[in-house]
């Protein structure tokens, strides 16, 4: 007889009257499982999980120190409504759970084997297009209103195979911003959340970054040195090159201290997809901006394990083709209250 093994990644477990009671810390309703026909149970305590409410407010978006590229300027005021954001990037285990059985030709195990593998490592190698499928599948599975509409449908089963080249129908995706399902954050939401309530700082927890605790922000990134000293004055890491613990790979989510909003890894580890098309800033004040309706590249933020400190600043901007999954790019989820 084939053995039945139950693998659970949860917040807490309790046993009562022959049933296993499970409390999920992502807001999912608790469940009970009668396990009399299960031979063994494997319990995996994952890295920090959960979602937090980011309060409404205003901030000055962009490079306050004029240390980055012209695309980070001019600094301008942005006002946002409150929104929810996951405290960590989506993990490989979560991606597999949601995407197993999808009909869009998307791998449930897309992460590159050479750049960080583990159930609690952030998923990588996922295209912006494939993330749309993930968001709607997760929303539908949990009873939320799906956010993304392609070809007049919110059901990814109607969308066909995920494109591997630029696709007009997928580029014309509609985001229902008032729906309560899972979605990517706007670029403005991402930077506001990354700043963690701080004003005019370079990094999520202050002015400096390091592999070690001597910096305001600790992160998995590449510390670039020249002539025996750090190239960037705000990179105060005592070790050069890749993070000594992770050696050119991703780190498990939540490996470093969170910012003021309780968000982990907003600098380094993996870049994170945002909703917006890449475009230039204006100096006018904006309210809930979501970027232009068309473009060539979709924005990603945060830097990653192979990027230098300058690209891990909260104002630094990156972008990529929406149909391509890169080994150093993942994402985290947002929701509208």
C-alpha positions in Angstrom: 0.0 0.0 0.0 1.3 3.4 -0.9 2.1 5.6 2.1 0.2 8.9 2.5 2.4 11.7 3.8 0.9 15.1 4.7 3.2 18.1 4.3 2.1 21.3 6.1 3.5 24.8 6.2 1.6 26.7 8.8 1.7 29.0 11.8 0.4 26.6 14.5 -0.9 23.1 15.0 -2.9 21.4 17.7 -4.4 17.9 18.1 -7.8 17.2 19.5 -10.2 14.3 19.4 -8.3 12.5 16.6 -8.2 15.5 14.3 -5.5 17.9 13.4 -6.4 21.6 13.8 -4.4 24.0 11.6 -4.2 27.8 12.0 -2.8 29.5 8.9 -1.2 32.8 9.5 -2.1 34.3 6.1 -5.7 34.9 7.1 -7.1 31.7 5.7 -9.9 30.1 7.7 -8.7 27.4 10.1 -9.4 23.8 9.1 -9.5 20.4 10.7 -8.2 17.2 9.0 -9.1 13.7 10.0 -5.8 11.9 9.5 -6.6 8.3 10.6 -5.6 7.2 7.1 -2.4 9.2 6.9 0.8 7.3 7.7 2.9 10.2 8.7 2.9 14.0 8.9 5.8 16.3 7.8 5.6 19.7 9.5 7.6 22.5 7.9 7.9 25.8 9.8 8.4 28.3 7.1 10.1 31.8 7.2 7.9 34.7 8.3 4.6 34.9 6.4 1.7 37.3 6.5 0.4 40.5 5.1 0.3 44.0 6.6 -1.7 47.1 6.0 0.4 49.9 4.7 -1.2 53.2 5.9 -2.4 55.9 3.5 -0.1 58.9 3.3 2.2 61.0 1.2 5.9 60.8 0.5 8.5 62.3 -1.8 9.3 59.8 -4.5 12.7 59.6 -6.1 16.4 60.1 -5.4 16.8 62.6 -2.5 20.6 62.5 -2.8 21.0 62.7 -6.6 23.2 59.6 -6.5 21.4 57.5 -9.0 20.3 57.8 -12.7 18.2 60.5 -14.2 15.2 58.1 -14.2 15.0 58.6 -10.4 14.4 62.4 -10.8 12.7 64.7 -10.3 11.7 64.1 -6.7 8.0 64.6 -6.5 5.1 64.2 -4.0 3.0 61.0 -4.2 -0.2 60.4 -2.2 -1.5 56.9 -1.8 -4.5 55.2 -0.3 -3.9 52.4 2.2 -3.1 48.9 0.8 -2.0 45.5 1.9 1.4 44.1 1.1 3.0 40.7 1.8 5.8 40.9 4.3 8.0 38.7 2.1 8.5 37.9 -1.5 6.4 34.9 -2.8 8.3 31.8 -2.0 9.0 28.7 -4.2 6.6 26.6 -2.1 3.8 29.1 -2.4 4.3 29.4 -6.2 4.2 25.6 -6.5 1.1 25.3 -4.4 -0.8 27.9 -6.5 0.5 27.0 -10.0 0.3 23.2 -9.9 -2.3 22.2 -12.4 -2.4 25.6 -14.3 -3.5 25.4 -17.9 -1.3 28.2 -19.1 1.9 26.2 -19.8 3.7 27.7 -16.7 6.1 25.6 -14.7 5.2 25.1 -11.0 9.0 24.9 -10.3 10.5 27.7 -12.4 13.4 28.8 -10.2 16.9 28.4 -11.5 18.7 25.6 -9.7 22.0 27.5 -9.5 20.7 30.7 -7.8 18.9 29.6 -4.6 16.6 26.6 -4.2 14.4 25.9 -1.2 10.8 26.0 -0.1 11.4 29.3 1.8 13.5 30.9 -0.9 11.8 33.5 -3.1 10.6 32.1 -6.4 12.7 33.4 -9.4 12.6 32.9 -13.1 8.9 34.1 -13.4 7.8 36.4 -16.1 5.6 39.4 -15.4 2.9 37.7 -17.6 3.1 34.5 -15.5 2.6 36.5 -12.3 -0.7 37.7 -13.6 -1.8 34.1 -13.8 -0.5 33.4 -10.2 -2.4 36.4 -8.8 -5.8 35.5 -10.3 -5.4 31.8 -9.5 -4.6 32.6 -5.8 -7.5 35.1 -5.6 -10.0 32.6 -7.0 -8.8 29.8 -4.8 -9.2 32.0 -1.6 -12.5 33.5 -2.5 -11.3 37.0 -3.4 -12.3 39.0 -6.5 -9.7 38.4 -9.3 -8.0 41.6 -10.3 -6.6 41.1 -13.8 -8.7 40.9 -17.0 -7.4 39.5 -20.3 -9.7 39.0 -23.3 -12.7 40.0 -21.1 -12.1 37.2 -18.6 -10.6 37.1 -15.1 -10.2 33.3 -15.3 -6.6 32.4 -16.4 -8.0 29.2 -17.9 -9.5 31.3 -20.6 -6.2 33.1 -21.4 -4.3 30.4 -23.1 -0.6 29.7 -22.9 1.6 32.4 -21.3 3.4 34.3 -24.1 7.1 34.0 -24.4 7.3 37.1 -26.6 5.6 40.4 -26.5 1.8 39.9 -26.8 -0.7 42.7 -27.5 -3.6 41.0 -25.7 -1.6 40.3 -22.5 0.0 43.8 -22.6 -3.6 45.2 -22.7 -4.4 43.5 -19.4 -6.8 45.5 -17.2 -6.2 45.9 -13.5 -9.3 46.3 -11.4 -7.7 48.4 -8.7 -10.8 48.3 -6.5 -11.1 44.5 -6.5 -9.9 42.9 -3.2 -7.8 40.1 -4.9 -4.1 39.7 -5.1 -2.1 41.9 -7.5 1.3 43.4 -8.0 2.0 46.7 -6.2 2.2 49.8 -8.3 5.7 51.2 -8.5 4.6 54.1 -6.2 3.2 51.7 -3.7 6.4 49.6 -3.7 8.7 52.6 -3.0 6.4 53.9 -0.3 6.3 50.5 1.4 10.0 50.0 1.0 10.7 53.3 2.8 9.0 51.8 5.9 7.7 55.2 7.1 11.1 56.8 7.0 11.6 60.1 5.1 14.5 60.9 2.8 16.6 57.7 3.5 18.5 55.6 1.0 17.5 52.2 2.3 14.5 50.6 4.1 16.1 51.1 7.5 18.2 54.2 7.1 21.2 55.7 5.4 23.6 52.7 5.1 23.6 49.1 3.9 25.8 46.1 4.9 26.1 42.4 4.9 26.5 42.7 8.7 24.8 44.4 11.6 27.0 47.5 11.4 24.7 49.0 8.7 21.3 50.4 9.1 19.9 47.9 6.6 21.3 44.4 6.3 20.8 42.6 3.0 21.9 40.0 0.5 23.6 42.1 -2.2 27.1 42.5 -3.8 29.4 44.8 -2.0 31.6 46.5 -4.5 35.1 47.5 -3.4 38.0 49.3 -5.2 41.5 49.5 -3.7 40.5 47.7 -0.5 37.6 50.0 0.4 34.0 50.2 -0.5 33.2 52.1 -3.7 30.0 53.6 -2.2 30.3 55.6 1.1 26.9 54.3 2.2 28.0 50.6 1.7 29.6 49.9 5.1 29.8 46.1 4.7 33.0 44.6 6.3 33.0 41.9 3.6 33.4 42.5 -0.2 31.7 40.7 -3.1 28.7 38.5 -2.6 27.2 38.0 0.8 29.5 35.5 2.6 26.6 33.3 3.8 24.7 33.0 0.5 27.6 33.1 -2.0 25.9 34.4 -5.1 22.5 32.9 -4.5 19.2 34.0 -3.0 18.7 33.8 0.8 15.6 32.5 2.5 12.9 35.1 2.8 13.0 37.0 6.1 16.7 36.4 6.7 17.3 40.0 7.7 15.5 42.5 9.9 12.3 44.1 8.5 11.7 47.7 7.9 9.3 50.0 9.9 6.3 48.5 8.2 7.4 44.9 9.0 8.5 44.1 5.4 11.5 41.9 4.7 14.0 42.0 1.9 13.0 45.3 0.3 16.7 45.8 -0.5 18.6 43.0 -2.2 17.9 39.2 -2.5 15.6 39.5 -5.6 14.3 42.3 -7.7 10.5 42.4 -7.5 8.1 43.0 -10.3 5.7 46.0 -10.1 2.7 46.8 -12.2 3.9 49.9 -14.1 5.4 50.3 -17.5 8.8 52.1 -17.1 8.4 55.8 -17.8 9.9 59.1 -16.8 8.9 61.0 -13.7 7.3 64.5 -13.8 7.7 67.1 -11.0 3.9 67.4 -10.4 2.2 65.9 -7.4 0.4 62.6 -8.0 -2.4 60.7 -6.3 -2.4 56.9 -6.6 -0.3 56.8 -9.8 -0.2 53.5 -11.8 2.1 54.5 -14.7 1.3 54.9 -18.4 -1.1 52.6 -20.3 1.6 51.4 -22.7 5.4 50.9 -22.8 8.2 48.6 -23.6 9.4 47.4 -20.2 7.7 46.6 -16.9 9.3 48.0 -13.7 11.1 45.9 -11.1 12.5 47.3 -7.8 14.8 46.5 -4.9 18.0 45.2 -6.4 19.2 41.6 -5.8 22.0 39.4 -4.6 24.3 40.2 -7.5 23.6 44.0 -7.6 25.8 46.6 -6.0 24.5 48.8 -3.2 23.5 51.7 -5.5 20.9 49.5 -7.2 19.5 48.4 -3.8 18.5 52.0 -2.8 14.7 52.4 -2.3 14.6 54.9 -5.2 16.6 52.8 -7.7 14.6 51.6 -10.7 15.1 48.6 -12.9 12.9 47.1 -15.6 12.6 44.1 -17.9 10.7 42.5 -20.7 7.3 41.3 -19.4 7.5 37.9 -21.1 10.9 37.0 -19.7 11.6 35.3 -16.4 15.0 36.3 -14.9 16.9 34.3 -12.3 17.3 37.3 -10.0 13.7 38.6 -10.3 10.7 37.6 -8.2 7.7 39.5 -6.7 5.6 40.1 -3.7 1.8 40.5 -3.5 -0.4 43.5 -2.7 -4.1 43.8 -2.2 -6.6 46.6 -2.0 -8.6 46.7 1.3 
